[in-house]
């Protein structure tokens, strides 16, 4: 059933506009945060609001509000912005009814999460009491409703639970921060795996070592692939970049421009972020964007698809109550046939990239990346010999040769499903 505010907004706006689209958002979360071994905060966060797009006299108007007691003001604001808005290039979603909900799950109580957090702090201290431990949980639920004057009605509802575990180990002037995290659809995260992961990484980092600047094999863990490469491909394959002539792939459909081991698709049927429709009420669909290094196509929202004479692929998404823009909901990179442990064993002298600092200095639309390592390891004769510091890795997805992909794939942050990737040779720079 539609929220009553949507019906009121439609009744107010429809007689005064040629097109109306109402987007309703409600989210609620109760994050629990431990910092430096102690419980820091217990809060409740909630957002409820409406974003309204209208077409009036051939122009697009937009307004958003979290005050659902002043709906007439919201409608007036949207209609007023249409007087100076861009020409309306799109039509709002046609008549359809779409329901996208999952059976409700019982999220853990705050008391339960506090107890789990205390246990994780204690068990990480069993390994090393000098680590200042951080633990975070975020149980949340969200709901989206979309209504158009043409008769579209869509309803989306989900729950999720994220958990993170990490800490800072201060040794003189050396600050070593390591963390691991998982996002689920409300099921309990694998806390034992998070703990093992963090302890293993600290164990590998107990010794420090160095590398010589030059070129060498580089293994990106799934987390590094998600941090460095997933966003790069999202930029290269955006329909917006095609229309703006910003991507070098615009005229490369059907051509092999990447290593043949690259296969990348979006599959909105999978995982925590699965969606049957986007935030413009366009049905989503699995789509292969790169197949064995060959560019297959691009992803589109309504606006950029219209400008290119194309059809939306169901990739119009919003950040909160903003206007929709072209985004991927799930980036899925094809797996290889080599176990991860074998990838490490294959390296005679190379490094593993796990955590990077910030967004680096990547020139995404040129396919280039250059990142400083926050957490990386040196491998000698197939064995991890210690952590590397003050090291940067650089390369280009157009030129880099993939030696192998892991057969295991991992969800990172609920939005990227990827294997680890071993590059035969990337540029590595260090400073003493």
RORO-766246 format. One record per residue (C-alpha): residue number from 1; residue in three letters; x, y, z. Coordinates in steps of 0.05 Angstrom, whole numbers, plus 32768, in hexadecimal, padded with zeros to 4 digits. Each point is the difference from the previous one (the first is absolute). Layout:
N
@seq=NUM type=ALA px=X py=Y pz=Z;
...
END
This chain:
432
@seq=1 type=UNK px=8000 py=8000 pz=8000;
@seq=2 type=UNK px=801A py=8044 pz=7FED;
@seq=3 type=UNK px=8014 py=8030 pz=8037;
@seq=4 type=UNK px=7FC7 py=8033 pz=8009;
@seq=5 type=UNK px=802F py=8039 pz=7FF0;
@seq=6 type=UNK px=800A py=7FE6 pz=7FB9;
@seq=7 type=UNK px=7FB6 py=8002 pz=7FF0;
@seq=8 type=UNK px=7FFC py=8047 pz=801B;
@seq=9 type=UNK px=803C py=8017 pz=7FD8;
@seq=10 type=UNK px=7FE4 py=7FE0 pz=7FC1;
@seq=11 type=UNK px=7FBD py=8022 pz=800A;
@seq=12 type=UNK px=8022 py=8044 pz=8009;
@seq=13 type=UNK px=8032 py=7FF9 pz=7FC6;
@seq=14 type=UNK px=7FDC py=7FDA pz=7FC9;
@seq=15 type=UNK px=7FCE py=8038 pz=7FED;
@seq=16 type=UNK px=803A py=8031 pz=7FF8;
@seq=17 type=UNK px=8034 py=7FD7 pz=7FDB;
@seq=18 type=UNK px=8007 py=7FD5 pz=7FC2;
@seq=19 type=UNK px=8027 py=7FCB pz=8026;
@seq=20 type=UNK px=800A py=7FED pz=804A;
@seq=21 type=UNK px=8031 py=7FD0 pz=8021;
@seq=22 type=UNK px=8000 py=7FF7 pz=804C;
@seq=23 type=UNK px=8039 py=7FDC pz=8023;
@seq=24 type=UNK px=7FF5 py=7FEE pz=804A;
@seq=25 type=UNK px=803A py=7FE9 pz=802C;
@seq=26 type=UNK px=8000 py=7FE7 pz=8047;
@seq=27 type=UNK px=803E py=7FE4 pz=8023;
@seq=28 type=UNK px=800E py=7FEF pz=8048;
@seq=29 type=UNK px=8040 py=7FE7 pz=8020;
@seq=30 type=UNK px=801B py=7FF4 pz=8046;
@seq=31 type=UNK px=804C py=8001 pz=7FFB;
@seq=32 type=UNK px=802B py=7FE6 pz=8038;
@seq=33 type=UNK px=8048 py=8018 pz=8002;
@seq=34 type=UNK px=803C py=7FEB pz=8029;
@seq=35 type=UNK px=803E py=802B pz=7FFC;
@seq=36 type=UNK px=8044 py=7FF5 pz=8021;
@seq=37 type=UNK px=7FE6 py=7FC3 pz=8026;
@seq=38 type=UNK px=7FC3 py=8022 pz=801D;
@seq=39 type=UNK px=7FB8 py=8009 pz=7FEE;
@seq=40 type=UNK px=7FFB py=8045 pz=7FE2;
@seq=41 type=UNK px=7FBA py=800B pz=7FE6;
@seq=42 type=UNK px=7FBA py=7FE2 pz=7FFB;
@seq=43 type=UNK px=7FD4 py=8029 pz=7FD3;
@seq=44 type=UNK px=7FC1 py=7FFC pz=7FD6;
@seq=45 type=UNK px=7FFF py=8021 pz=7FBC;
@seq=46 type=UNK px=7FC4 py=8008 pz=7FD5;
@seq=47 type=UNK px=7FEF py=8024 pz=7FBF;
@seq=48 type=UNK px=7FBC py=8008 pz=7FE0;
@seq=49 type=UNK px=7FF3 py=802D pz=7FC5;
@seq=50 type=UNK px=7FE8 py=800A pz=7FBA;
@seq=51 type=UNK px=8022 py=8016 pz=7FBF;
@seq=52 type=UNK px=7FD1 py=801C pz=7FCB;
@seq=53 type=UNK px=800D py=8009 pz=7FB6;
@seq=54 type=UNK px=7FCE py=8023 pz=7FD4;
@seq=55 type=UNK px=7FFB py=8012 pz=7FB6;
@seq=56 type=UNK px=7FDF py=8043 pz=7FF6;
@seq=57 type=UNK px=7FFD py=8026 pz=7FBE;
@seq=58 type=UNK px=8035 py=7FD0 pz=7FE5;
@seq=59 type=UNK px=8032 py=800C pz=8037;
@seq=60 type=UNK px=8018 py=7FD6 pz=803A;
@seq=61 type=UNK px=7FF6 py=8017 pz=8048;
@seq=62 type=UNK px=801A py=7FDF pz=803F;
@seq=63 type=UNK px=7FF8 py=8008 pz=804C;
@seq=64 type=UNK px=800B py=7FD4 pz=803C;
@seq=65 type=UNK px=7FEC py=8004 pz=8049;
@seq=66 type=UNK px=8002 py=7FD8 pz=8041;
@seq=67 type=UNK px=7FC5 py=8029 pz=801C;
@seq=68 type=UNK px=7FC2 py=7FD9 pz=7FEC;
@seq=69 type=UNK px=7FD3 py=8033 pz=8022;
@seq=70 type=UNK px=800D py=8035 pz=7FCA;
@seq=71 type=UNK px=7FEF py=7FDA pz=7FC0;
@seq=72 type=UNK px=7FE1 py=803C pz=7FDC;
@seq=73 type=UNK px=8042 py=8026 pz=800A;
@seq=74 type=UNK px=8025 py=7FC5 pz=7FE2;
@seq=75 type=UNK px=7FD4 py=7FFE pz=7FC2;
@seq=76 type=UNK px=8004 py=804C pz=7FF7;
@seq=77 type=UNK px=804C py=7FFD pz=8004;
@seq=78 type=UNK px=8005 py=7FCA pz=7FCB;
@seq=79 type=UNK px=7FD1 py=8025 pz=7FD2;
@seq=80 type=UNK px=8026 py=8041 pz=800A;
@seq=81 type=UNK px=8043 py=7FE1 pz=7FF0;
@seq=82 type=UNK px=7FE2 py=7FE7 pz=7FBE;
@seq=83 type=UNK px=7FFD py=8048 pz=7FE8;
@seq=84 type=UNK px=804C py=8001 pz=7FFD;
@seq=85 type=UNK px=800C py=7FB5 pz=7FFA;
@seq=86 type=UNK px=801F py=7FDA pz=7FC6;
@seq=87 type=UNK px=7FD4 py=7FEA pz=7FC6;
@seq=88 type=UNK px=7FDD py=7FBF pz=8012;
@seq=89 type=UNK px=8022 py=7FCB pz=7FD6;
@seq=90 type=UNK px=7FE0 py=7FC3 pz=8022;
@seq=91 type=UNK px=7FBD py=7FE3 pz=8011;
@seq=92 type=UNK px=7FF2 py=7FE5 pz=8045;
@seq=93 type=UNK px=7FF2 py=7FB6 pz=8009;
@seq=94 type=UNK px=7FC1 py=7FE5 pz=7FDE;
@seq=95 type=UNK px=7FC8 py=7FD9 pz=8023;
@seq=96 type=UNK px=801B py=7FC3 pz=8025;
@seq=97 type=UNK px=8000 py=7FE2 pz=8045;
@seq=98 type=UNK px=8041 py=7FE3 pz=801C;
@seq=99 type=UNK px=800A py=7FE3 pz=8045;
@seq=100 type=UNK px=8047 py=7FF1 pz=8018;
@seq=101 type=UNK px=8000 py=7FEB pz=8048;
@seq=102 type=UNK px=8020 py=7FC7 pz=8026;
@seq=103 type=UNK px=7FE4 py=7FDB pz=803C;
@seq=104 type=UNK px=8010 py=8029 pz=803E;
@seq=105 type=UNK px=8039 py=7FE8 pz=802C;
@seq=106 type=UNK px=800A py=800D pz=804A;
@seq=107 type=UNK px=803D py=802D pz=8006;
@seq=108 type=UNK px=802A py=7FF8 pz=803F;
@seq=109 type=UNK px=7FF0 py=802D pz=803A;
@seq=110 type=UNK px=802F py=8036 pz=8017;
@seq=111 type=UNK px=800F py=7FD8 pz=803F;
@seq=112 type=UNK px=8014 py=7FC4 pz=7FD6;
@seq=113 type=UNK px=802E py=8029 pz=7FD5;
@seq=114 type=UNK px=8021 py=8021 pz=803C;
@seq=115 type=UNK px=800E py=7FBB pz=801D;
@seq=116 type=UNK px=801E py=7FE8 pz=7FBD;
@seq=117 type=UNK px=802A py=803E pz=7FFC;
@seq=118 type=UNK px=801D py=7FF6 pz=8046;
@seq=119 type=UNK px=8010 py=7FB8 pz=7FEF;
@seq=120 type=UNK px=8024 py=8014 pz=7FBF;
@seq=121 type=UNK px=8029 py=8034 pz=8025;
@seq=122 type=UNK px=8015 py=7FCD pz=8034;
@seq=123 type=UNK px=8011 py=7FCB pz=7FCE;
@seq=124 type=UNK px=802A py=802F pz=7FD5;
@seq=125 type=UNK px=8024 py=8014 pz=8040;
@seq=126 type=UNK px=800E py=7FB7 pz=800D;
@seq=127 type=UNK px=802B py=8004 pz=7FC1;
@seq=128 type=UNK px=801F py=8044 pz=8010;
@seq=129 type=UNK px=7FE9 py=802C pz=803B;
@seq=130 type=UNK px=8024 py=803C pz=7FE2;
@seq=131 type=UNK px=7FCE py=8007 pz=7FC7;
@seq=132 type=UNK px=7FCD py=8038 pz=8008;
@seq=133 type=UNK px=7FC3 py=7FDB pz=7FE7;
@seq=134 type=UNK px=7FC6 py=801E pz=7FD9;
@seq=135 type=UNK px=7FBF py=7FDA pz=7FF4;
@seq=136 type=UNK px=7FC3 py=8019 pz=7FDB;
@seq=137 type=UNK px=7FBB py=7FE6 pz=7FF1;
@seq=138 type=UNK px=7FC9 py=8020 pz=7FD8;
@seq=139 type=UNK px=7FBD py=7FDB pz=7FFE;
@seq=140 type=UNK px=7FD2 py=8026 pz=7FD1;
@seq=141 type=UNK px=7FBF py=7FFC pz=7FD8;
@seq=142 type=UNK px=7FEA py=8028 pz=7FC5;
@seq=143 type=UNK px=7FC3 py=800B pz=7FD5;
@seq=144 type=UNK px=7FF6 py=8022 pz=7FBC;
@seq=145 type=UNK px=7FBE py=8010 pz=7FDE;
@seq=146 type=UNK px=7FFA py=801E pz=7FBA;
@seq=147 type=UNK px=7FC0 py=801C pz=7FE2;
@seq=148 type=UNK px=7FF6 py=8022 pz=7FBC;
@seq=149 type=UNK px=7FC4 py=8022 pz=7FE2;
@seq=150 type=UNK px=8000 py=7FCC pz=7FC8;
@seq=151 type=UNK px=7FEF py=7FCA pz=8032;
@seq=152 type=UNK px=8043 py=7FE2 pz=8015;
@seq=153 type=UNK px=8001 py=7FE6 pz=8047;
@seq=154 type=UNK px=803F py=7FDF pz=801D;
@seq=155 type=UNK px=8011 py=7FEA pz=8046;
@seq=156 type=UNK px=8045 py=7FEA pz=8019;
@seq=157 type=UNK px=8011 py=7FE9 pz=8047;
@seq=158 type=UNK px=8040 py=7FE3 pz=801C;
@seq=159 type=UNK px=8027 py=7FF3 pz=8040;
@seq=160 type=UNK px=804B py=7FFD pz=8008;
@seq=161 type=UNK px=8034 py=7FF7 pz=8035;
@seq=162 type=UNK px=8048 py=8016 pz=7FF9;
@seq=163 type=UNK px=8038 py=7FEE pz=8030;
@seq=164 type=UNK px=8048 py=8018 pz=8002;
@seq=165 type=UNK px=803B py=7FEC pz=802B;
@seq=166 type=UNK px=8044 py=801F pz=8001;
@seq=167 type=UNK px=8031 py=8029 pz=8028;
@seq=168 type=UNK px=803E py=802A pz=8006;
@seq=169 type=UNK px=8043 py=7FE4 pz=8017;
@seq=170 type=UNK px=802F py=8038 pz=8011;
@seq=171 type=UNK px=804A py=7FEE pz=8001;
@seq=172 type=UNK px=8029 py=803F pz=800A;
@seq=173 type=UNK px=7FF2 py=802A pz=7FC2;
@seq=174 type=UNK px=7FE1 py=7FC5 pz=7FDB;
@seq=175 type=UNK px=7FB4 py=8000 pz=7FFE;
@seq=176 type=UNK px=7FE4 py=7FBF pz=7FE6;
@seq=177 type=UNK px=7FB5 py=8000 pz=7FF3;
@seq=178 type=UNK px=7FDF py=7FC0 pz=7FE8;
@seq=179 type=UNK px=7FB7 py=7FF1 pz=7FF9;
@seq=180 type=UNK px=7FCE py=7FCF pz=7FE2;
@seq=181 type=UNK px=7FB6 py=8007 pz=7FF4;
@seq=182 type=UNK px=7FC2 py=7FDD pz=7FE5;
@seq=183 type=UNK px=7FBB py=8015 pz=7FE9;
@seq=184 type=UNK px=7FC5 py=7FCF pz=8003;
@seq=185 type=UNK px=7FB6 py=8003 pz=7FF1;
@seq=186 type=UNK px=7FF1 py=7FFC pz=804B;
@seq=187 type=UNK px=801F py=7FBD pz=800F;
@seq=188 type=UNK px=8038 py=7FFC pz=8033;
@seq=189 type=UNK px=8043 py=8012 pz=7FE1;
@seq=190 type=UNK px=8037 py=7FCC pz=8007;
@seq=191 type=UNK px=8021 py=801E pz=803D;
@seq=192 type=UNK px=8033 py=7FC7 pz=8005;
@seq=193 type=UNK px=8017 py=800E pz=7FB9;
@seq=194 type=UNK px=8007 py=804B pz=800F;
@seq=195 type=UNK px=802B py=7FF0 pz=803D;
@seq=196 type=UNK px=802B py=7FCD pz=7FDC;
@seq=197 type=UNK px=8009 py=8031 pz=7FC6;
@seq=198 type=UNK px=8018 py=8039 pz=802C;
@seq=199 type=UNK px=802E py=7FD5 pz=802A;
@seq=200 type=UNK px=801F py=7FE0 pz=7FC2;
@seq=201 type=UNK px=800E py=8044 pz=7FE1;
@seq=202 type=UNK px=801F py=801A pz=8040;
@seq=203 type=UNK px=802B py=7FC1 pz=8004;
@seq=204 type=UNK px=801A py=800B pz=7FB9;
@seq=205 type=UNK px=800E py=8049 pz=8011;
@seq=206 type=UNK px=8028 py=7FF3 pz=8040;
@seq=207 type=UNK px=803F py=8003 pz=7FD6;
@seq=208 type=UNK px=800E py=803A pz=7FD0;
@seq=209 type=UNK px=8028 py=7FFB pz=7FC1;
@seq=210 type=UNK px=800D py=8028 pz=7FC1;
@seq=211 type=UNK px=8000 py=7FFB pz=7FB5;
@seq=212 type=UNK px=8027 py=8022 pz=7FC9;
@seq=213 type=UNK px=7FDE py=8030 pz=7FD1;
@seq=214 type=UNK px=7FF3 py=7FE2 pz=7FBC;
@seq=215 type=UNK px=7FCF py=7FCE pz=7FE3;
@seq=216 type=UNK px=7FEA py=7FBF pz=801F;
@seq=217 type=UNK px=7FC4 py=7FD2 pz=8008;
@seq=218 type=UNK px=7FC9 py=801E pz=802A;
@seq=219 type=UNK px=7FC5 py=7FDB pz=801F;
@seq=220 type=UNK px=7FC1 py=8027 pz=800F;
@seq=221 type=UNK px=7FD4 py=7FE1 pz=8035;
@seq=222 type=UNK px=7FB5 py=8005 pz=7FF5;
@seq=223 type=UNK px=7FFE py=803D pz=802E;
@seq=224 type=UNK px=8035 py=8023 pz=7FD7;
@seq=225 type=UNK px=7FDD py=7FEF pz=7FBF;
@seq=226 type=UNK px=7FC0 py=801F pz=801B;
@seq=227 type=UNK px=8024 py=803E pz=801A;
@seq=228 type=UNK px=802C py=800E pz=7FC3;
@seq=229 type=UNK px=7FE4 py=7FDF pz=7FC2;
@seq=230 type=UNK px=7FB4 py=7FF9 pz=8007;
@seq=231 type=UNK px=7FF5 py=804B pz=8001;
@seq=232 type=UNK px=802F py=8009 pz=7FC6;
@seq=233 type=UNK px=7FD6 py=7FD2 pz=7FD4;
@seq=234 type=UNK px=7FC1 py=8021 pz=8019;
@seq=235 type=UNK px=801A py=8042 pz=7FE4;
@seq=236 type=UNK px=8018 py=7FE2 pz=7FBE;
@seq=237 type=UNK px=7FBE py=7FDC pz=7FF2;
@seq=238 type=UNK px=7FCF py=8036 pz=8013;
@seq=239 type=UNK px=7FD0 py=8018 pz=7FCA;
@seq=240 type=UNK px=800A py=8046 pz=801A;
@seq=241 type=UNK px=804A py=7FFB pz=7FF0;
@seq=242 type=UNK px=7FEE py=7FE8 pz=7FBA;
@seq=243 type=UNK px=7FD3 py=803B pz=7FF2;
@seq=244 type=UNK px=8033 py=8031 pz=801C;
@seq=245 type=UNK px=8036 py=7FDE pz=7FD6;
@seq=246 type=UNK px=8029 py=7FF6 pz=803F;
@seq=247 type=UNK px=800C py=7FB5 pz=7FFB;
@seq=248 type=UNK px=8030 py=7FE3 pz=7FCD;
@seq=249 type=UNK px=7FD1 py=7FC4 pz=7FFA;
@seq=250 type=UNK px=7FC9 py=8027 pz=7FDD;
@seq=251 type=UNK px=8012 py=7FE5 pz=7FBB;
@seq=252 type=UNK px=801D py=7FBD pz=8018;
@seq=253 type=UNK px=7FC2 py=7FD5 pz=8006;
@seq=254 type=UNK px=800F py=7FBC pz=7FE3;
@seq=255 type=UNK px=804B py=800A pz=8006;
@seq=256 type=UNK px=8031 py=7FDE pz=8031;
@seq=257 type=UNK px=8022 py=8038 pz=8026;
@seq=258 type=UNK px=800E py=7FDC pz=8042;
@seq=259 type=UNK px=8025 py=7FC2 pz=8014;
@seq=260 type=UNK px=7FD7 py=7FC3 pz=7FE9;
@seq=261 type=UNK px=7FF7 py=7FEA pz=8048;
@seq=262 type=UNK px=7FD6 py=803D pz=8010;
@seq=263 type=UNK px=7FB5 py=7FF1 pz=8003;
@seq=264 type=UNK px=7FD4 py=8033 pz=8023;
@seq=265 type=UNK px=7FB5 py=8001 pz=8007;
@seq=266 type=UNK px=7FCA py=801E pz=802B;
@seq=267 type=UNK px=7FD0 py=7FCF pz=801F;
@seq=268 type=UNK px=7FC9 py=8022 pz=8029;
@seq=269 type=UNK px=7FE1 py=7FBD pz=8012;
@seq=270 type=UNK px=8039 py=7FF0 pz=8031;
@seq=271 type=UNK px=8013 py=8012 pz=8047;
@seq=272 type=UNK px=7FED py=8034 pz=8033;
@seq=273 type=UNK px=7FF9 py=8037 pz=7FCB;
@seq=274 type=UNK px=7FD2 py=7FD9 pz=7FD2;
@seq=275 type=UNK px=7FCA py=802A pz=7FDF;
@seq=276 type=UNK px=7FC6 py=7FF1 pz=7FD1;
@seq=277 type=UNK px=7FFA py=8049 pz=7FEB;
@seq=278 type=UNK px=802B py=803E pz=8006;
@seq=279 type=UNK px=7FEE py=8044 pz=801F;
@seq=280 type=UNK px=7FDC py=8015 pz=7FC0;
@seq=281 type=UNK px=7FD3 py=7FC2 pz=8002;
@seq=282 type=UNK px=8025 py=7FE1 pz=7FC4;
@seq=283 type=UNK px=8007 py=7FB4 pz=8005;
@seq=284 type=UNK px=8047 py=7FE9 pz=800C;
@seq=285 type=UNK px=8022 py=7FC8 pz=7FDA;
@seq=286 type=UNK px=8041 py=7FD9 pz=8000;
@seq=287 type=UNK px=802F py=801C pz=7FCC;
@seq=288 type=UNK px=8045 py=7FED pz=7FE9;
@seq=289 type=UNK px=802A py=803F pz=7FF5;
@seq=290 type=UNK px=8044 py=7FDF pz=7FF1;
@seq=291 type=UNK px=8006 py=7FB8 pz=7FE7;
@seq=292 type=UNK px=8046 py=7FE3 pz=7FFD;
@seq=293 type=UNK px=801D py=8044 pz=7FF5;
@seq=294 type=UNK px=7FCD py=8015 pz=7FCB;
@seq=295 type=UNK px=7FD4 py=803D pz=800E;
@seq=296 type=UNK px=7FB7 py=7FEC pz=7FFB;
@seq=297 type=UNK px=7FDD py=8040 pz=8012;
@seq=298 type=UNK px=7FF1 py=8034 pz=8035;
@seq=299 type=UNK px=7FCE py=800D pz=8038;
@seq=300 type=UNK px=7FCC py=8037 pz=7FFD;
@seq=301 type=UNK px=7FCE py=8028 pz=8029;
@seq=302 type=UNK px=7FC5 py=8022 pz=7FDE;
@seq=303 type=UNK px=8020 py=8044 pz=7FF4;
@seq=304 type=UNK px=8041 py=7FEA pz=7FE0;
@seq=305 type=UNK px=7FDE py=7FC8 pz=7FDA;
@seq=306 type=UNK px=7FD0 py=8032 pz=7FE1;
@seq=307 type=UNK px=803A py=802E pz=7FEC;
@seq=308 type=UNK px=8022 py=7FC5 pz=7FDD;
@seq=309 type=UNK px=7FC2 py=7FE5 pz=7FDF;
@seq=310 type=UNK px=8003 py=7FC3 pz=802C;
@seq=311 type=UNK px=7FD4 py=7FDE pz=8033;
@seq=312 type=UNK px=800C py=8001 pz=804B;
@seq=313 type=UNK px=8020 py=7FC0 pz=801A;
@seq=314 type=UNK px=7FE2 py=800B pz=8045;
@seq=315 type=UNK px=803C py=8024 pz=801D;
@seq=316 type=UNK px=7FE1 py=8041 pz=8019;
@seq=317 type=UNK px=800F py=8004 pz=804B;
@seq=318 type=UNK px=7FFD py=8036 pz=8034;
@seq=319 type=UNK px=802B py=8013 pz=803C;
@seq=320 type=UNK px=7FCB py=800C pz=8034;
@seq=321 type=UNK px=7FCC py=8031 pz=7FE5;
@seq=322 type=UNK px=802B py=801A pz=7FC7;
@seq=323 type=UNK px=7FF1 py=7FFF pz=7FB6;
@seq=324 type=UNK px=800F py=7FBC pz=7FE0;
@seq=325 type=UNK px=8041 py=7FF3 pz=7FDB;
@seq=326 type=UNK px=8021 py=7FC6 pz=7FDB;
@seq=327 type=UNK px=801E py=7FCD pz=8030;
@seq=328 type=UNK px=800D py=7FB6 pz=8004;
@seq=329 type=UNK px=7FDE py=7FDA pz=8038;
@seq=330 type=UNK px=802B py=7FC1 pz=7FFE;
@seq=331 type=UNK px=8044 py=7FFA pz=7FDF;
@seq=332 type=UNK px=8010 py=7FB7 pz=7FF3;
@seq=333 type=UNK px=8045 py=7FEC pz=7FE6;
@seq=334 type=UNK px=8008 py=7FBA pz=7FE3;
@seq=335 type=UNK px=8029 py=7FCE pz=8028;
@seq=336 type=UNK px=803D py=7FD9 pz=7FEA;
@seq=337 type=UNK px=8015 py=7FB8 pz=800B;
@seq=338 type=UNK px=803A py=8008 pz=8031;
@seq=339 type=UNK px=7FF7 py=7FFB pz=804C;
@seq=340 type=UNK px=8015 py=803F pz=8024;
@seq=341 type=UNK px=8037 py=7FDD pz=8027;
@seq=342 type=UNK px=801E py=7FE9 pz=7FBD;
@seq=343 type=UNK px=8001 py=8048 pz=7FE7;
@seq=344 type=UNK px=802D py=8012 pz=803B;
@seq=345 type=UNK px=802A py=7FC2 pz=7FF6;
@seq=346 type=UNK px=800C py=8014 pz=7FB6;
@seq=347 type=UNK px=8023 py=8041 pz=8014;
@seq=348 type=UNK px=804B py=7FFC pz=8003;
@seq=349 type=UNK px=8007 py=8049 pz=8014;
@seq=350 type=UNK px=7FC4 py=802E pz=8002;
@seq=351 type=UNK px=7FCF py=8024 pz=802D;
@seq=352 type=UNK px=7FB8 py=7FF7 pz=8017;
@seq=353 type=UNK px=7FD3 py=803D pz=8002;
@seq=354 type=UNK px=7FC8 py=7FFD pz=8033;
@seq=355 type=UNK px=7FEF py=8045 pz=801C;
@seq=356 type=UNK px=800E py=8042 pz=7FDB;
@seq=357 type=UNK px=8001 py=8047 pz=8019;
@seq=358 type=UNK px=7FC5 py=8029 pz=7FE7;
@seq=359 type=UNK px=7FEF py=8001 pz=7FB6;
@seq=360 type=UNK px=8049 py=8006 pz=7FEB;
@seq=361 type=UNK px=8011 py=8028 pz=7FC2;
@seq=362 type=UNK px=7FDA py=7FD7 pz=7FCD;
@seq=363 type=UNK px=7FEF py=801E pz=7FBC;
@seq=364 type=UNK px=7FC3 py=7FD4 pz=7FFA;
@seq=365 type=UNK px=7FE9 py=8015 pz=7FBA;
@seq=366 type=UNK px=8046 py=7FF1 pz=7FE6;
@seq=367 type=UNK px=7FFE py=7FBB pz=8021;
@seq=368 type=UNK px=803B py=8012 pz=802D;
@seq=369 type=UNK px=8008 py=7FF5 pz=804A;
@seq=370 type=UNK px=8035 py=8015 pz=8031;
@seq=371 type=UNK px=7FF5 py=7FF1 pz=804A;
@seq=372 type=UNK px=8027 py=8003 pz=8041;
@seq=373 type=UNK px=7FFE py=7FC0 pz=8029;
@seq=374 type=UNK px=7FE1 py=8003 pz=8044;
@seq=375 type=UNK px=800A py=7FB6 pz=8009;
@seq=376 type=UNK px=802B py=7FD6 pz=7FD2;
@seq=377 type=UNK px=802F py=7FC5 pz=8006;
@seq=378 type=UNK px=803E py=7FE8 pz=7FDC;
@seq=379 type=UNK px=8002 py=7FB9 pz=7FE6;
@seq=380 type=UNK px=8043 py=7FDC pz=7FF4;
@seq=381 type=UNK px=8001 py=7FBA pz=7FE3;
@seq=382 type=UNK px=7FB6 py=7FF7 pz=800C;
@seq=383 type=UNK px=8003 py=8015 pz=804A;
@seq=384 type=UNK px=7FE7 py=8040 pz=8021;
@seq=385 type=UNK px=803E py=801D pz=8023;
@seq=386 type=UNK px=7FE4 py=8041 pz=801D;
@seq=387 type=UNK px=7FDC py=8041 pz=7FF7;
@seq=388 type=UNK px=8018 py=8035 pz=7FCF;
@seq=389 type=UNK px=7FFB py=804A pz=8011;
@seq=390 type=UNK px=8005 py=8041 pz=7FD8;
@seq=391 type=UNK px=7FEF py=7FDC pz=7FC0;
@seq=392 type=UNK px=7FD7 py=8013 pz=7FC3;
@seq=393 type=UNK px=7FE5 py=7FD4 pz=7FC8;
@seq=394 type=UNK px=7FED py=801A pz=7FBC;
@seq=395 type=UNK px=7FE7 py=7FE4 pz=7FBE;
@seq=396 type=UNK px=7FCB py=8002 pz=7FCA;
@seq=397 type=UNK px=7FC7 py=7FD0 pz=7FF5;
@seq=398 type=UNK px=800A py=8007 pz=7FB5;
@seq=399 type=UNK px=8048 py=7FE9 pz=8004;
@seq=400 type=UNK px=8005 py=7FD4 pz=803E;
@seq=401 type=UNK px=8007 py=7FB5 pz=7FF3;
@seq=402 type=UNK px=7FDA py=7FD2 pz=802F;
@seq=403 type=UNK px=8029 py=7FC4 pz=8014;
@seq=404 type=UNK px=7FC5 py=7FDE pz=8023;
@seq=405 type=UNK px=7FBF py=800B pz=8025;
@seq=406 type=UNK px=7FEC py=7FDB pz=803F;
@seq=407 type=UNK px=7FC9 py=7FCC pz=7FFB;
@seq=408 type=UNK px=7FE3 py=801B pz=8041;
@seq=409 type=UNK px=7FD6 py=803F pz=7FFC;
@seq=410 type=UNK px=7FED py=802D pz=803A;
@seq=411 type=UNK px=7FCA py=8034 pz=800C;
@seq=412 type=UNK px=8020 py=8042 pz=8014;
@seq=413 type=UNK px=7FD1 py=8032 pz=8021;
@seq=414 type=UNK px=7FC2 py=7FDE pz=7FE5;
@seq=415 type=UNK px=8009 py=801F pz=7FBB;
@seq=416 type=UNK px=803D py=7FE0 pz=7FDF;
@seq=417 type=UNK px=800A py=7FB6 pz=7FF4;
@seq=418 type=UNK px=8047 py=7FF3 pz=7FEA;
@seq=419 type=UNK px=803B py=7FCF pz=8000;
@seq=420 type=UNK px=8046 py=8013 pz=8013;
@seq=421 type=UNK px=8029 py=8015 pz=7FC3;
@seq=422 type=UNK px=804A py=7FF2 pz=7FF5;
@seq=423 type=UNK px=801F py=8030 pz=7FCE;
@seq=424 type=UNK px=803F py=7FE8 pz=7FDE;
@seq=425 type=UNK px=8023 py=8043 pz=8007;
@seq=426 type=UNK px=7FED py=8045 pz=801B;
@seq=427 type=UNK px=8029 py=803D pz=8012;
@seq=428 type=UNK px=8015 py=8003 pz=8049;
@seq=429 type=UNK px=8020 py=803D pz=8020;
@seq=430 type=UNK px=801C py=8005 pz=8047;
@seq=431 type=UNK px=8021 py=8034 pz=802C;
@seq=432 type=UNK px=802C py=7FF3 pz=803B;
END
